């Protein structure tokens, strides 16, 4: 899936570690999921992340972990946001922990216990060291980066994970699979017309049942979600191209200008033209 405001990930290991550094205007990344474990470390500014329907504030110099398969969205507020984002494949970790699928990692600043805090600060310092090495552009950066990320993962498994036999029911698994399929479908078709009947037929569900299912599990209407995905792609085109706003909107599936302007402002709190103007100032 395309990452709307992350830089292209750099392969740290051919076995499943990817790393990205980014300096970009604030932005919104709608609900999405991925198989990899995500490490998100804010270097500058603040962000909000929603994980499985719960919102958290992420201050700078703090790590947030999004475990694999969790539906989440992010919103960065600063005009210039800087962060590290690493994706680690669970398959990569199987060579060290064959039963890695039974580990669930939960590391979010708001939920830290007093006992966890010293270890949490150690992990954050490791990520600061990773940033320093990256800035220095040392010839051995890739080797050091892989080593640091492996240390971070070891600390997360040791101090921020639970290990138990899977209690996921067949119904839970079906729900997760459907949500993933919906997200993937929207990412592939957002630029065109997507009707409720289209997506319901794709899943083999009735339209009314699909609407109830989506609202219950995503916390918003399907149309709202589709429009948020479109707006996030429009935002990226605004800061990366000089194309007229109306062309960008239509290219990304918005043909109702009034609805587009209202949706854009509800997410970013400003107009499309002001986003482009602010970007040109940097």
C-alpha positions in Angstrom: 0.0 0.0 0.0 1.3 3.5 -0.8 2.4 5.5 2.2 0.9 9.0 1.7 3.5 11.1 3.5 6.4 8.8 4.3 9.5 8.9 2.3 10.4 5.8 0.3 11.5 3.1 2.8 15.2 2.1 2.7 15.9 -1.6 2.9 18.0 -2.2 5.9 17.9 -6.0 5.6 16.9 -8.2 2.8 15.1 -10.3 5.4 12.5 -7.7 6.3 13.6 -4.5 7.9 12.7 -1.2 6.2 13.5 2.3 7.5 12.4 5.8 6.5 13.3 9.2 7.7 11.0 12.0 6.8 10.8 15.8 6.9 7.4 16.9 5.6 4.5 19.3 6.2 1.9 17.9 8.6 -0.5 15.5 7.1 -3.2 12.9 7.5 -2.8 9.2 6.7 -6.3 7.6 6.8 -7.0 4.2 8.4 -4.8 1.5 7.0 -3.0 -1.7 8.1 0.1 -3.7 7.2 1.6 -7.0 8.1 4.8 -5.5 9.5 5.4 -4.2 13.0 5.7 -0.4 12.8 8.1 1.7 15.0 7.1 5.4 14.9 9.5 7.8 16.6 8.6 11.5 16.4 11.7 13.7 16.2 10.0 17.0 15.9 6.4 18.3 16.5 3.5 16.3 17.7 1.1 13.8 16.2 -2.1 11.9 16.9 -2.5 8.3 16.2 -5.6 6.2 16.2 -5.2 2.5 16.8 -8.2 0.2 16.7 -10.5 3.1 17.4 -8.6 4.6 20.3 -6.7 8.0 19.9 -3.4 8.8 21.4 -1.2 11.9 21.4 2.4 11.4 20.5 4.8 14.0 21.7 8.3 14.4 20.2 11.1 12.2 21.3 8.6 9.4 22.1 8.2 5.9 20.5 4.9 4.4 19.5 4.6 0.8 18.3 1.8 -0.3 16.0 1.7 -4.1 16.0 1.1 -6.0 12.8 -2.4 -6.2 11.5 -3.8 -3.3 13.6 -6.0 -0.7 11.8 -4.6 2.7 12.4 -4.4 6.3 11.2 -2.0 9.2 11.9 -2.2 13.0 11.8 0.8 15.3 12.2 0.2 18.9 13.2 3.4 20.7 12.7 4.2 22.6 9.5 7.5 20.7 9.4 7.3 17.2 11.0 10.3 15.0 11.4 10.1 11.3 12.3 11.6 7.9 12.0 9.4 5.0 10.7 10.6 1.4 10.7 8.7 -1.6 9.4 9.8 -5.0 10.6 8.5 -8.3 9.1 7.4 -10.9 11.7 8.8 -13.4 9.3 12.2 -11.8 9.9 11.8 -12.3 13.6 10.9 -16.0 13.3 14.6 -16.9 12.9 15.0 -15.7 16.5 11.6 -16.5 17.9 9.8 -19.3 16.1 6.6 -18.5 18.0 6.7 -14.8 17.3 3.1 -14.9 16.1 2.0 -15.5 19.8 3.7 -12.3 21.0 1.7 -9.1 21.1 3.6 -5.8 21.5 2.0 -2.9 23.2 4.2 0.2 23.6 2.4 3.5 23.6 3.5 6.6 25.7 0.0 7.1 27.3 -0.1 3.5 28.5 3.4 3.1 30.1 3.7 1.8 33.6 6.2 3.1 36.1 8.1 -0.2 35.8 8.3 0.1 32.0 9.4 3.7 31.9 13.2 3.2 32.4 13.3 0.6 29.6 11.2 2.8 27.4 13.7 5.6 27.8 16.5 3.2 26.8 14.7 2.4 23.6 14.1 6.1 22.8 17.9 6.7 23.3 18.6 3.9 20.9 16.5 5.6 18.3 18.2 8.9 19.0 21.5 7.1 18.3 20.1 5.8 15.1 19.3 9.3 14.1 22.8 10.6 14.9 24.4 7.8 12.8 22.1 8.6 9.9 23.0 12.3 10.0 26.7 11.5 10.1 26.2 9.2 7.0 28.7 6.8 8.3 29.9 4.1 5.8 28.7 1.4 8.2 25.3 3.0 8.7 23.3 0.0 7.4 25.1 -2.4 9.6 24.7 -0.2 12.7 21.0 0.5 11.9 20.1 -3.2 11.7 21.9 -3.8 15.0 20.1 -1.0 16.8 16.7 -2.0 15.5 17.3 -5.6 16.6 18.2 -4.3 20.1 15.0 -2.2 20.1 12.9 -5.3 19.1 14.6 -7.4 21.8 13.7 -4.8 24.5 10.1 -4.6 23.2 9.7 -8.3 23.3 11.2 -8.5 26.8 9.4 -5.6 28.4 6.4 -4.6 26.3 4.9 -7.8 25.0 2.6 -10.6 26.2 2.8 -14.2 25.1 -0.2 -16.4 25.0 -2.0 -18.9 22.9 -4.1 -17.3 20.2 -7.6 -16.6 21.4 -8.8 -15.2 18.1 -12.2 -16.7 17.1 -13.3 -17.5 13.6 -15.7 -14.5 13.8 -12.9 -12.2 14.9 -10.6 -13.4 12.1 -13.4 -12.9 9.5 -13.9 -9.3 10.7 -10.2 -8.5 10.5 -10.0 -10.1 7.1 -13.0 -8.1 5.8 -11.6 -4.8 7.2 -8.2 -5.5 5.5 -9.9 -6.3 2.2 -12.0 -3.1 2.4 -9.0 -0.9 3.0 -7.0 -2.6 0.2 -10.0 -2.3 -2.2 -10.4 1.5 -1.5 -6.6 2.1 -1.9 -6.8 0.4 -5.3 -10.0 2.1 -6.5 -10.3 5.5 -4.7 -9.5 7.5 -7.9 -12.7 6.1 -9.6 -16.3 5.9 -8.6 -16.9 3.5 -5.7 -20.5 2.8 -4.7 -21.8 1.0 -1.6 -23.1 -1.6 -3.9 -19.7 -2.1 -5.5 -17.9 -2.8 -2.2 -20.8 -4.9 -0.8 -20.8 -7.0 -3.9 -17.0 -7.4 -3.7 -17.3 -8.8 -0.2 -20.4 -10.8 -1.0 -22.5 -8.9 1.5 -25.8 -7.1 1.4 -25.5 -3.3 1.2 -27.3 -2.6 4.4 -25.4 -5.2 6.3 -22.1 -3.8 4.9 -23.0 -0.3 6.1 -23.7 -1.5 9.6 -20.5 -3.7 9.6 -18.3 -0.8 8.4 -19.7 1.8 10.9 -19.4 -0.6 13.8 -15.8 -1.6 13.1 -14.4 1.7 11.6 -16.3 4.3 13.5 -17.4 6.2 10.4 -19.4 5.8 7.3 -17.9 4.1 4.2 -18.3 7.3 2.1 -16.5 9.4 4.8 -13.6 6.9 4.8 -13.3 6.9 1.0 -13.3 10.7 0.9 -10.6 10.8 3.6 -8.4 8.5 1.5 -8.9 10.7 -1.5 -8.1 13.9 0.4 -4.9 12.4 1.8 -3.7 11.6 -1.7 -4.8 15.1 -2.9 -2.8 16.6 0.0 0.4 14.9 -1.3 -0.2 16.0 -4.9 -0.7 19.6 -3.6 2.8 19.7 -2.0 4.5 17.7 -4.7 3.1 19.1 -7.9 2.1 22.4 -9.4 -1.1 21.1 -11.1 -4.3 23.1 -10.5 -6.3 22.1 -7.5 -9.4 21.1 -9.5 -7.3 18.8 -11.7 -5.7 17.2 -8.6 -9.1 16.7 -7.0 -10.7 15.1 -10.1 -7.6 12.9 -10.6 -8.1 11.5 -7.1 -11.8 10.8 -7.4 -13.4 14.1 -6.2 -15.8 15.6 -8.8 -17.9 17.6 -6.3 -15.9 20.7 -5.6 -18.1 21.9 -2.7 -17.8 18.4 -1.0 -14.1 18.3 -1.6 -13.5 21.7 0.0 -15.6 20.8 3.0 -13.9 17.5 3.5 -10.5 18.9 3.1 -11.1 21.7 5.6 -12.6 19.3 8.1 -9.4 17.3 8.1 -6.7 19.9 7.7 -8.4 23.0 9.1 -7.5 25.0 6.0 -8.0 25.4 2.3 -6.0 23.4 -0.4 -4.4 26.7 -1.6 -3.1 27.6 1.8 -1.4 24.2 2.1 0.5 24.8 -1.1 1.4 28.3 -0.1 2.8 27.1 3.2 4.9 24.4 1.5 6.4 26.9 -0.9 7.6 28.9 2.1 10.0 26.1 3.1 
